[in-house]
Amino acid sequence: MVKVIGVRFRTAGKIYFFDPMNLPINKNDHVIVETARGVEYGTVVGEPKEVPEDKVIQPLKPVLRIATPKDDEQEIANKEKEREAFKVCLEKIRKHGLEMKLIDAEYTFDNNKVLFYFTADGRIDFRELVKDLASVFKTRIELRQIGVRDETKIVGGIGICGRPLCCHTHLSEFIPVSIKMAKEQNLSLNPTKISGVCGRLMCCLKHEEETYEELNKKLPNVGDFVTTDDGFKGEVHSVNVLRQLVKVIIEKGDEKEIQEYKVEQLRFKRKARKEKFDVDADALRELEKLEKEEKQENKSKLS
């Protein structure tokens, strides 16, 4: 086991482990650490804890110090410089006529590098732009192309639920989302209703996936035949996953009626659910396109 402290550098950003070096570090403290990008100012997300060695990327770098008032002042000054750098970069992009959308500018704590995040439809030749920016800022320049989900995470916004976006508030890393998750939760397979601000499938589809999968295991599928505890046989008309209720079409002589039962009142042999999406062809193509784009974006991050 290794003693570590978790540190974030952005709101809802990825958590990185560092060696606390026996410093009296508490949750929400600001610390100065050394990263691959240089010296950085981060926020502690929890108390020091022990984790298995295989969960830590070696070598584990130490916390240099707990942030001092002077460090806090420098971080505030850096934020102001980032706003100015953003404006300058926008002007330079227009000057060079580049088809790219600038999203954010970021200084490393030691001002050793300025990073500019942007989105674009394809590859951009920004060599002349980098030279121009380097002549203005007199430091190392890095331009980093990001995807639409990363753009939304940085910029933030309000989701269709009326709450701040998950990715901007608490979701540290993006998780794969699929059409199957929406189907499992009996959601409308309308692209406009299950797509987020970024245009990709909503991250929150993943939040309740395990719960719905577990609850659906106990229920028959629509169209299955069941036997009720009062001796009737019928076909499943619909199910209420959260309440674990099943509506069954019961035949009584020449008449049919729909009755509702608790799942415990039914006997049935559950069949594997067929992956059939009850949605028109255009909507399905749009959903499959969103799913494919997300997979490609995740793959490009890993490569």
Sequence and secondary structure as in RCSB ss.txt:
>XXXX:A:sequence
MVKVIGVRFRTAGKIYFFDPMNLPINKNDHVIVETARGVEYGTVVGEPKEVPEDKVIQPLKPVLRIATPKDDEQE
IANKEKEREAFKVCLEKIRKHGLEMKLIDAEYTFDNNKVLFYFTADGRIDFRELVKDLASVFKTRIELRQIGVRD
ETKIVGGIGICGRPLCCHTHLSEFIPVSIKMAKEQNLSLNPTKISGVCGRLMCCLKHEEETYEELNKKLPNVGDF
VTTDDGFKGEVHSVNVLRQLVKVIIEKGDEKEIQEYKVEQLRFKRKARKEKFDVDADALRELEKLEKEEKQENKS
KLS
>XXXX:A:secstr
 EEEEEEESSTT   EEEB TT    TT EEEEEETTEEEEEEE S  EEE GGGS SS  BEEEE  HHHHHHH
HHHHHHHHHHHHHHHHHHHHHT   EEEEEEE TTSSEEEEEEE SS    HHHHHHHHHHH SEEEEEE  HHH
HHHHH  B TTSSB HHHHT  S     HHHHHHTT    HHHHB TTSSB GGGGTTHHHHHHHHHTS  TT E
EEETTS EEEEEEEETTTTEEEEEEEETTEEEEEEEEGGGEE           S HHHHHHHHHHHHHHHHHHHH
HH 
